[in-house]
Amino acid sequence: MPQGVGWIKDRAQEVDPDAQTVTTESGTCVSYDHLVVCPGIQLDWAAVPGMAESLDTAAVSSNYRYDLAPKTWQLISKMRSGTAVFTMPSGPIKCGGAPQKIAYLAADYWRRQGVLDAIRVVLVLPTPGMFGVKVFLR
């Protein structure tokens, strides 16, 4: 931790912006001048049947595990034909654009390699539109 920073190992239970306080789960009340909220999101690979096991196979990867990012690149760089499926989980995720970004980057890489015409790119979204902002829903 940087010098002068205190680390409170507890969960935020309530934020009172008028009083400029955060109350933790254990009841500690912390006042602030400026508040940066960074809610953590726990990955739960077991929530989707077969997901955790699939990550150990040669054909499945995820950019939500830092140790699998090189595997993702390996799968993309070696692919010359077939179907590539990119999925976006429902609910809040660490970076909402990440599932789309890797699909776009992969498609661009395959285009530059001259193999995109031989690859079917599928992006599975949990929502009716790609973006949650109405102007982009059309």
C-alpha positions in Angstrom: 0.0 0.0 0.0 1.3 3.5 -0.7 2.5 5.5 2.2 -0.3 7.4 3.9 -3.0 5.1 2.7 -5.1 3.0 5.1 -6.5 -0.4 4.0 -9.7 -1.3 5.6 -10.3 -5.0 5.1 -14.1 -5.0 5.3 -17.1 -4.7 3.0 -18.8 -1.4 2.4 -22.4 -1.8 3.7 -23.7 1.7 3.1 -22.6 5.0 1.4 -24.0 8.2 2.7 -23.0 10.9 0.1 -24.7 13.7 2.1 -22.7 12.9 5.3 -19.7 11.8 3.2 -19.4 8.5 5.1 -19.1 4.9 4.3 -20.3 2.3 6.9 -18.6 -1.1 6.7 -20.2 -4.4 7.4 -18.6 -4.5 10.9 -20.1 -1.1 11.7 -17.1 1.1 11.3 -18.0 4.5 9.9 -15.4 6.1 7.7 -15.6 9.7 6.5 -14.1 10.9 3.2 -13.4 14.0 1.2 -13.4 12.1 -2.1 -14.7 8.6 -2.7 -13.7 6.3 -5.5 -16.0 3.2 -5.7 -14.4 0.1 -7.1 -16.8 -2.8 -6.5 -15.2 -6.1 -6.8 -16.8 -8.8 -8.9 -16.1 -12.4 -8.0 -15.7 -14.8 -10.9 -17.8 -18.0 -10.5 -16.8 -20.5 -13.2 -19.0 -23.1 -11.5 -22.2 -21.1 -12.1 -22.3 -22.3 -15.7 -22.4 -26.1 -15.9 -19.2 -27.4 -17.6 -17.5 -23.9 -17.7 -14.8 -24.6 -15.2 -13.9 -27.9 -16.8 -13.9 -26.4 -20.4 -11.2 -24.0 -19.5 -8.8 -27.0 -19.1 -9.5 -28.1 -22.7 -7.5 -27.0 -25.8 -10.4 -25.1 -27.4 -11.7 -22.8 -24.7 -10.2 -19.7 -23.0 -11.2 -16.6 -21.1 -9.6 -13.2 -20.8 -11.1 -12.9 -17.3 -8.3 -15.0 -16.0 -4.9 -13.4 -16.6 -3.1 -16.7 -16.9 -5.4 -17.7 -19.8 -4.8 -14.5 -22.0 -1.8 -16.1 -23.7 -3.9 -19.2 -24.5 -6.6 -16.9 -26.0 -3.9 -15.3 -28.3 -2.6 -18.8 -29.2 -6.1 -19.9 -30.2 -6.6 -16.8 -32.3 -3.2 -16.8 -33.9 -3.4 -20.5 -35.0 -7.0 -20.4 -36.3 -7.3 -20.5 -40.1 -10.8 -21.8 -40.5 -13.9 -22.9 -38.6 -16.2 -21.2 -36.1 -15.0 -18.9 -33.3 -17.6 -18.2 -30.6 -17.2 -15.2 -28.3 -19.6 -14.9 -25.3 -20.5 -12.1 -23.1 -21.8 -13.0 -19.6 -25.1 -11.5 -18.3 -25.0 -9.2 -15.3 -22.3 -6.9 -14.2 -18.8 -7.8 -15.3 -15.3 -6.4 -14.7 -15.1 -4.7 -18.2 -18.3 -4.7 -20.2 -16.4 -4.1 -23.5 -13.8 -6.9 -23.1 -15.9 -9.7 -24.7 -16.6 -7.5 -27.7 -13.1 -6.1 -27.9 -11.5 -9.5 -28.2 -14.0 -10.6 -30.9 -13.2 -7.4 -32.9 -9.4 -7.8 -32.4 -9.5 -11.5 -33.5 -11.6 -10.7 -36.6 -9.2 -7.9 -37.5 -6.2 -10.2 -37.0 -7.9 -12.9 -39.2 -8.7 -10.2 -41.8 -5.1 -9.1 -41.9 -4.0 -12.7 -42.2 -6.3 -13.2 -45.2 -8.3 -16.0 -43.5 -11.4 -14.1 -42.2 -13.6 -15.4 -45.1 -12.9 -19.0 -43.8 -13.9 -18.2 -40.2 -17.4 -17.8 -38.9 -17.3 -15.3 -36.0 -20.2 -15.6 -33.5 -20.7 -13.1 -30.7 -23.2 -14.3 -28.2 -24.8 -11.4 -26.2 -27.1 -11.7 -23.1 -29.1 -8.6 -24.2 -31.2 -7.6 -27.2 -28.5 -5.0 -28.3 -24.8 -4.8 -28.2 -24.8 -1.7 -26.0 -27.0 -0.6 -23.1 -27.3 3.0 -24.3 -30.5 3.6 -26.2 -28.9 5.6 -29.1 -26.9 2.4 -30.0 -29.9 0.0 -29.7 -31.3 0.6 -33.1 
